[in-house]
């Protein structure tokens, strides 16, 4: 009897291992195929146009082909020396439309980076979501900002809109979670902030972000600054999140360098 039980356990464990390995390989293959799709999107950018502006629309010519292909295209986000180099979508009519859709609207496990639909299109703050993919794509590398050494090497984030090149500097990086509605009043819920146009709301948000940061960057936003927040899932707790907040650098001389193809 003991021998039979042992054999059954071995079979079950072996089956579980094989199934787990199969699912991992399948996930990696899917992620690789989706990465290649995004490479085709990158190739659409007319990088030779550089900083040229379309006088008729006021937009950057290099991004015009992307907008012509998909009117939901809002801008491009890049963090140098990482895999984060993607278009950012904006669909206020359907906030999570690109949660599991690629640039062309087809089903995609990794989805696209997208702005919270509650953020005003011309506001001073954009909350950008992205999946934490196992192969490091999308925002898979964002939690590396938990390391101060990583932060020191990646202080700048480049987020171009269709209309201008933008450089940002990291303000804070912190762990968070999505709370039950009944418990939200007891916590700072960064995901509840979509419009920072009110000075009191702005400073309330900044104060909490700085307090939760895993290290002090020395960057202290003031009202009038433009901010972005990058958010992804994290596994330090149930419904965990990891968030990086950055402030736009005004008149940065490197704006055209960090936002090339």
N, C-alpha and C positions, 0 to 999 in steps of 0.2 A: 504493500500500500504506500509506504513512504517513498519507494522508488518511483511509483507511478505519479505521485504528487510532484516529485522533483522534476520528472520529465515534462509534466504539464506546465510547471512554472518556467522551465527553460524555454519551452515552445512559445509560451505567452510573451516572455521577455524578448525572445528573438524576434517574434512577430512585431512587437512594439518598436523595437530598434529599427527593423527594416522599414516599417511604416513611417517612423520619424525621419529616417534618412531620405526616404522617397519624397516626403513633404518638403524637407529642406532643399533638396536638389531642385524640385519643381519650383519652389519659391525663388531660388537663385536664377534659374533659367528664365522665369517670367520677368524678374527684375532686370536681367541683362537685355532681354528683348525690348523692354520698355525704355531702357537707357539708350538703345540704338535709335528708337523712335525720336527721342529728344535730340539726339545728334542731328537728325534730319531737320528739326526745327531750328537748331543753331545755324545750320547752313543757309537758312532763309535770310538771316540777317545780312544786310548789305553793308558789311564792315568798311568797305572802301569809302562810304559816304562820311565816315567819321563823325564830326560834329555838325555836318551840314543840316540846315533847317529848311523844311518845306515852307516856302513863303505863303503858300495858299492855305495851309492848315496850322502852321506854327509848330509842327511836330518834327522830331529828329528823323531824317530821311532813312537812316539805317534800320529803324524799327517799323517803317511804313509797310514793308511787305508782310510782317507778322500781323499787323492790324488788318490788312486787307484779307488775310487768310482767316482770321478769327477776330471779330469785333469785341470779344471779351478780354483781349490782351490789354493789360494795363501798364506793365513795365517789366524790367529785367533785374533779377537779384543775383549778386555774385559775391562770394568770399574767396579771395585768392588762396591758392594752394589747398583747396578743398573741392569736393564734388558739387558743392552748392553753386550752381551756375545755370539758372533756370528762368523761364518766363513766369510772370506772376499774373494771375487772372482775377477778374473782378465781376461778380454777378450779384448785385444787390437784390435782384428780383428772386434769386434762389441761392441762398448763402453757401450751401455745401454742394453746389452743382459739380464742382471739379474735385470733390473728395475722392471719387473713383472714376474720373474721366481724364483722358489725355488731352493734349492741346486741341485736337480735332473733335473732341466730344465723344470718342469711343471709349468703351469700358477699359479701365486701367486699374490694376491693384495699387499702384503707387500714386495715382492721381496727379494733380498739379499743385504747385504752390498757389494759394489764393488768399485774397484780402477778405476780412470779415465784412459781410455785406452791410453791416450797420455803420461802418466807417464812411464819413462823407468823402465823395470822390475828390473834392478840392480841400480837404481838411488838413490839419497839422499833425495827423497821426494815422498810421496804418498798422493794423494788427494782421500779421501774415501767418497763415497756418501751412504746415507741411507734414507729411507722414515720416515717421522714424523707420526707415526701411533697413532690413537686415544687411543689405549689401552696401550701406552707407549713402545710397542715393536719396534724393529729396532732402529732408532735414535729418538724415541719419547721422551726420557728423556734428550737428548742432550741440548735443550734450558734451562735446569735447571742451566747450567753454567752461565746464566746471573746473578745469585746470587753469591756474593762473599763468603757467608757462605757455599754454596754448593761446590764452587771451593776449599775452604780450606779443605773440607772433601774428595775431589776427585781429588787431585792434580796429581795423577799418572794414566796413561793409559797404558795398556799392549797390545802390538801388536806383536805377534809372526809371523815370517815367517816360511816356511817349514824347514828352515835351522838353525834358532836360536831363542832363547827367547829374547824378547826386552822389556825394560821398557822405558816409556816416561814421561816427566813432562810438564804440561800445560804451554804454552807460552802466549796465548791470547785467548779471547772469544769475538766474535763481531757479530753485526747484519750486514747483507749485502743484496743485491738484484741482480737479473739478469737484466741487462739493455738492451735496444734496441741497436742494433749494431751501429746505428748512434750516440748514446749517450755514448758509452763505453769509448771513448777517454777522457771524462771528469771525469771519476771515476776510482777507484781502483777495478778492476774486478779479484778477487781472483781466479775465475774459469778459467782464461786465463793462469794461471801459472801451468805448469805441469812438467817442467824440470828446476831445480834450480842448475844445474851443473856449470853455469857461475857465478862467484863471484858478478858481478854487479847486475845480476838478483836476486841472492840470497838476497843481502842486500836491494835491492829495495822492494822485497816482505816482508822481515822481518820488515822493517821500516814502511810500510803501515799497516801491521798486528798489530804491537804494537800501532800505532796511533789510530787505530779503536777499540782497545780492550776496554771493558766496565770497566776494572780495570787493575791495574798494578800488574803483577805477580812477577816482579823482575827477571824473566828469560829472558836473552838476548842472543839469538843464535849467533854463529859466523860461518863464512864459514868453512865447513868441518863437521858441525853437520848434523845429519839426522833428518828430520822433517816429520810429518804427519799432515794432515788437515782433520777434520771430518765435513761434510757438510750435512745439512738437510733443508727442507722447513720450513719457519716460516711465521707467519701471521701478522707481524707488518706493512707490506705494500704489495702491489701487487708484486708477484714474489719475495717475501722476502725469505731470507735464514738466518740460524744461523750457525756459524762456530767456531770450536775449533781447535787451532793449538798447537801442542806439539813437544818437542825436545827429541830426544833419550838420555837417561842417560847412559853414557859410564861406563862399568864395574860395573853395579849396583849389589850389593850383594843380592838384593831381586828379581832378575830376575826369579829365579826358583820358588819363592813363589807365585808371582802374576800371573803366567801363567799355573797354574795347571788346572785340568779338568774343 
